[in-house]
Amino acid sequence: MVRRVVVTGYGVVSPLGNSVSALWENIKAGKSGIQKIQGEAFSGINTQIAGTSTGFDATLYMDKKETSKYDLFVQYAVAAAQQALTQANLNMEQVDKERLGVYIGSGIGGIETILENHQAMLNQGPRKVSPFMVPMMISNMAAGILAIKTGFKGPSFSPVSACATGNQAIGEAFLAIRHGYADGILAGGAEAPINPLSFAGFSRMKAMSTRNEEPTKASRPFDSKRDGFVMSEGAGIVFLEEYEHAKQRGATILGEIVGYGVTTDAYHITAPDFTGAANAMKLALKMGAIDGAAIDYINAHGTSTPEGDKSETKAIKHVFGDHAYQLKVSSTKSMTGHLFGAAGGIEAIITLKSIMEGIIPPTINYETPDPECDLNYVPNEALHQDVNFALSNGFGFGGHNAVLAFKKFEE
């Protein structure tokens, strides 16, 4: 017997605010969080714009001494997770922590810690490498630190699936609860990738937008003049619970996750194959026992790369046929930029808010239609419409695909 899985808490750190309420207000308003980044180290790189988590104060969530021991991606994860648990109103003295887990991934992990310690070693020798370097930089440490802080002793998992990481963490947590391995799991992703080396690498791939003089217009998914993604940082984490567990403790239920599809392209390290994405959507629909015609909204992966957006559009048409032109598709990366391993967590939260409030977020900067991207991308302004079923897509380098299916909660 499979069990129902609901969402009772969520939290974010993002370029559009460091709380879900701030993020959602900016998303509804169609506001961009992208800005010019400063620093001589970025001056020789073709891309000089990013989505930064301006105003983030780690000391609201941890002791100041801890910040020197945690890479920034871990700090973001701790902040978002504490927000989620506060909203879930979990009484730590009354829950069985052996039945609660932590599934939080990161696509890149503590890259800033690696860079700082490498420079220290080059400049001053190996004795200047921090004894905290290894536990600060490994990608599983967000999950590890949160388990220590919460005392959750159930299953723990830290996927590293590039831009599909957040979706995969939530999807695998959903399965663990659905099949009885846990009663509640903190799940999502965190990322702090903004540094000159990351920028140089992605710039050399010609993957990022170079619209430096118009930062807020740089991320333009599905628009014919798109020229690449915009890198961003932050975290998005949800608290998932088994329905009866949440009900018995009187939790406020925010939404329900009913399906999860995960596939691999097995095709190319960076170029997508639309069939992998299409099959992931099909699997999510099948698991959720959802007729494709019932899907109202898809929060697209929509990174603003020329090939990726075409491939996702093709995948949606392959899965939904004529209904692809009836449902609404939008990419909120047009506003947040691309948070890599954290993207799936933040976009799952946005999708839940869309269902809860009956508001479909826009794809901003959609000005010039692309004949190969011909769906309804909710251009430039949010749309008020009931949303009963929605998908959230996440596709990553290496051919990783993870799709989540959500529905409006009903008793």
PyMOL commands that set and color helices and strands:
alter all, ss='L'
color gray80, all
select helices_A, chain A and resi 20-28+40-42+58-60+64-67+72-88+97-99+111-124+126-128+133-137+141-150+162-178+196-204+215-217+243-248+274-287+292-294+306-325+333-336+340-357
alter helices_A, ss='H'
color red, helices_A
select strands_A, chain A and resi 5-13+35-36+49-50+100-105+156-157+184-191+234-242+255-264+297-299+328-330+359-360+383-384+389-396+400-407
alter strands_A, ss='S'
color yellow, strands_A
deselect
rebuild
show_as cartoon
